[in-house]
Amino acid sequence: MSSGTLTSSMFAESASGAERITWTDSRLVRECLRGSQAAWSALIDKYKNLIFSIPIKYGFSADDATDIFQSVCLELLSELPKLRKPKALPKWIMQVTAHKCFHHKRQLLRMTPSDPDAQMPEPVAPAIAEKILRQVEEEQGLRQAMANLPLRCRRLVYMLFFEEPARPYQEIASELGLAVGSIGFIRQRCLERLRKNLTEVGFS
């Protein structure tokens, strides 16, 4: 697992917000269509890392990635009522974001930069674009599998495998309110749950 695929922001949600993020996409979409602002916020929180990761992998700056993110969110808001299969939402988001990246890049290339040394994103070959989307899909599967873990397991796995530098067991035990000697057993149980979750989301 790479520390680049997850961020600490995943573990900073409130309990209620974290619970909504683990809702199925069908439930989130249903609540969004009923006008729930909380469900809409949870939907964006669930997929914001996925959306942002695509323009970054395509070579856009953080500012351009933010513009693309906002554009995708606006399209998601307008097109959500037309979504027939909520389970297809992640792939729809990836396709829409990649499409936005392509058009944003064309727009940038039409502009004459005031700085002659300014770097525009290079055109992405189809094979490379496909590789990027496969990588993004795998990372989203990992995010979803992590989000479906119980909160304590999620925090423990993150502390053990994604934080750099690695924390000593004593510090982790103190923060989570665990006995140092129990971490090994709980770690194994959490990893088993994570493997099961990865299988369920189709992670290979």
C-alpha positions as semicolon CSV with decimal commas, in nm:
position;residue;x (nm);y (nm);z (nm)
1;M;0,000;0,000;0,000
2;S;0,125;0,345;-0,085
3;S;0,091;0,639;0,151
4;G;0,014;0,854;-0,153
5;T;-0,324;0,691;-0,205
6;L;-0,477;0,804;0,124
7;T;-0,475;1,122;0,323
8;S;-0,524;1,196;0,689
9;S;-0,837;1,397;0,602
10;M;-1,016;1,064;0,563
11;F;-0,996;1,017;0,937
12;A;-1,096;1,364;1,049
13;E;-1,468;1,339;0,980
14;S;-1,728;1,366;1,248
15;A;-1,895;1,041;1,348
16;S;-2,216;1,130;1,166
17;G;-2,028;1,243;0,856
18;A;-1,816;0,929;0,856
19;E;-2,132;0,718;0,885
20;R;-2,290;0,885;0,583
21;I;-1,975;0,833;0,375
22;T;-2,005;0,459;0,434
23;W;-2,362;0,460;0,301
24;T;-2,407;0,282;-0,030
25;D;-2,407;0,503;-0,337
26;S;-2,770;0,407;-0,392
27;R;-2,864;0,546;-0,053
28;L;-2,653;0,859;-0,094
29;V;-2,799;0,932;-0,437
30;R;-3,153;0,870;-0,310
31;E;-3,104;1,111;-0,018
32;C;-2,941;1,370;-0,243
33;L;-3,239;1,358;-0,479
34;R;-3,465;1,411;-0,179
35;G;-3,281;1,737;-0,115
36;S;-3,056;1,633;0,174
37;Q;-2,763;1,875;0,198
38;A;-2,591;1,640;0,444
39;A;-2,609;1,355;0,191
40;W;-2,472;1,581;-0,083
41;S;-2,182;1,684;0,140
42;A;-2,117;1,318;0,223
43;L;-2,122;1,227;-0,146
44;I;-1,864;1,494;-0,226
45;D;-1,651;1,395;0,076
46;K;-1,664;1,034;-0,039
47;Y;-1,538;1,110;-0,388
48;K;-1,333;1,430;-0,352
49;N;-1,001;1,243;-0,334
50;L;-1,095;1,046;-0,644
51;I;-1,187;1,360;-0,838
52;F;-0,879;1,556;-0,733
53;S;-0,640;1,267;-0,802
54;I;-0,721;1,253;-1,173
55;P;-0,615;1,606;-1,281
56;I;-0,310;1,581;-1,055
57;K;-0,206;1,258;-1,229
58;Y;-0,266;1,427;-1,564
59;G;-0,010;1,690;-1,464
60;F;-0,232;1,986;-1,377
61;S;-0,147;2,234;-1,106
62;A;-0,338;2,239;-0,778
63;D;-0,531;2,549;-0,895
64;D;-0,631;2,383;-1,222
65;A;-0,725;2,065;-1,032
66;T;-0,952;2,277;-0,811
67;D;-1,121;2,429;-1,117
68;I;-1,177;2,083;-1,263
69;F;-1,306;1,956;-0,929
70;Q;-1,564;2,235;-0,913
71;S;-1,669;2,171;-1,272
72;V;-1,716;1,798;-1,202
73;C;-1,922;1,875;-0,890
74;L;-2,149;2,107;-1,088
75;E;-2,202;1,840;-1,354
76;L;-2,263;1,579;-1,086
77;L;-2,527;1,804;-0,930
78;S;-2,706;1,857;-1,261
79;E;-2,676;1,500;-1,392
80;L;-2,743;1,305;-1,072
81;P;-3,120;1,279;-1,139
82;K;-3,037;1,106;-1,470
83;L;-2,814;0,842;-1,312
84;R;-2,989;0,510;-1,367
85;K;-2,739;0,285;-1,188
86;P;-2,590;0,438;-0,871
87;K;-2,335;0,153;-0,858
88;A;-2,183;0,299;-1,174
89;L;-2,123;0,635;-1,003
90;P;-1,744;0,596;-0,941
91;K;-1,675;0,507;-1,306
92;W;-1,905;0,786;-1,421
93;I;-1,711;1,032;-1,204
94;M;-1,379;0,907;-1,343
95;Q;-1,498;0,938;-1,703
96;V;-1,644;1,285;-1,650
97;T;-1,329;1,405;-1,471
98;A;-1,102;1,268;-1,744
99;H;-1,324;1,443;-2,001
100;K;-1,299;1,769;-1,807
101;C;-0,920;1,728;-1,793
102;F;-0,903;1,688;-2,171
103;H;-1,111;1,999;-2,238
104;H;-0,933;2,203;-1,971
105;K;-0,601;2,111;-2,129
106;R;-0,721;2,217;-2,474
107;Q;-0,839;2,546;-2,328
108;L;-0,502;2,608;-2,167
109;L;-0,317;2,525;-2,488
110;R;-0,524;2,785;-2,677
111;M;-0,412;3,054;-2,434
112;T;-0,083;3,235;-2,488
113;P;0,100;3,226;-2,154
114;S;0,234;3,560;-2,034
115;D;0,533;3,374;-1,897
116;P;0,732;3,217;-2,186
117;D;0,864;2,956;-1,943
118;A;0,517;2,855;-1,826
119;Q;0,461;2,481;-1,852
120;M;0,140;2,349;-2,001
121;P;0,035;1,990;-1,932
122;E;0,163;1,760;-2,204
123;P;-0,093;1,576;-2,417
124;V;-0,170;1,237;-2,267
125;A;-0,146;0,938;-2,499
126;P;-0,450;0,704;-2,491
127;A;-0,247;0,418;-2,341
128;I;-0,116;0,643;-2,063
129;A;-0,463;0,785;-2,001
130;E;-0,600;0,434;-1,965
131;K;-0,320;0,349;-1,723
132;I;-0,399;0,658;-1,516
133;L;-0,767;0,565;-1,495
134;R;-0,684;0,207;-1,393
135;Q;-0,457;0,337;-1,120
136;V;-0,721;0,585;-1,003
137;E;-0,981;0,309;-0,996
138;E;-0,755;0,089;-0,780
139;E;-0,688;0,377;-0,542
140;Q;-1,061;0,445;-0,513
141;G;-1,119;0,078;-0,432
142;L;-0,864;0,106;-0,152
143;R;-1,026;0,425;-0,022
144;Q;-1,367;0,260;-0,023
145;A;-1,237;-0,052;0,151
146;M;-1,074;0,165;0,417
147;A;-1,388;0,377;0,460
148;N;-1,590;0,060;0,522
149;L;-1,372;-0,041;0,817
150;P;-1,488;0,039;1,172
151;L;-1,343;0,370;1,285
152;R;-1,088;0,219;1,527
153;C;-0,965;-0,026;1,261
154;R;-0,943;0,254;1,005
155;R;-0,735;0,468;1,236
156;L;-0,512;0,177;1,339
157;V;-0,441;0,066;0,981
158;Y;-0,368;0,424;0,879
159;M;-0,128;0,480;1,170
160;L;0,053;0,152;1,107
161;F;0,083;0,156;0,729
162;F;0,026;0,506;0,592
163;E;0,188;0,749;0,835
164;E;0,549;0,846;0,785
165;P;0,755;0,809;0,990
166;A;0,594;0,504;1,148
167;R;0,474;0,555;1,504
168;P;0,582;0,327;1,790
169;Y;0,318;0,087;1,920
170;Q;0,314;0,260;2,259
171;E;0,212;0,592;2,105
172;I;-0,056;0,428;1,890
173;A;-0,192;0,236;2,188
174;S;-0,212;0,555;2,394
175;E;-0,398;0,747;2,122
176;L;-0,647;0,467;2,057
177;G;-0,693;0,372;2,422
178;L;-0,556;0,020;2,372
179;A;-0,316;-0,201;2,561
180;V;0,018;-0,224;2,379
181;G;0,001;-0,602;2,388
182;S;-0,335;-0,608;2,211
183;I;-0,226;-0,415;1,902
184;G;-0,085;-0,718;1,721
185;F;-0,410;-0,914;1,756
186;I;-0,631;-0,617;1,664
187;R;-0,401;-0,535;1,371
188;Q;-0,444;-0,885;1,230
189;R;-0,821;-0,873;1,270
190;C;-0,841;-0,532;1,103
191;L;-0,627;-0,648;0,811
192;E;-0,855;-0,946;0,762
193;R;-1,153;-0,709;0,746
194;L;-0,964;-0,488;0,503
195;R;-0,885;-0,784;0,275
196;K;-1,253;-0,882;0,279
197;N;-1,357;-0,525;0,197
198;L;-1,104;-0,509;-0,088
199;T;-1,247;-0,827;-0,235
200;E;-1,600;-0,687;-0,212
201;V;-1,507;-0,371;-0,402
202;G;-1,331;-0,575;-0,670
203;F;-0,976;-0,480;-0,575
204;S;-0,723;-0,722;-0,721
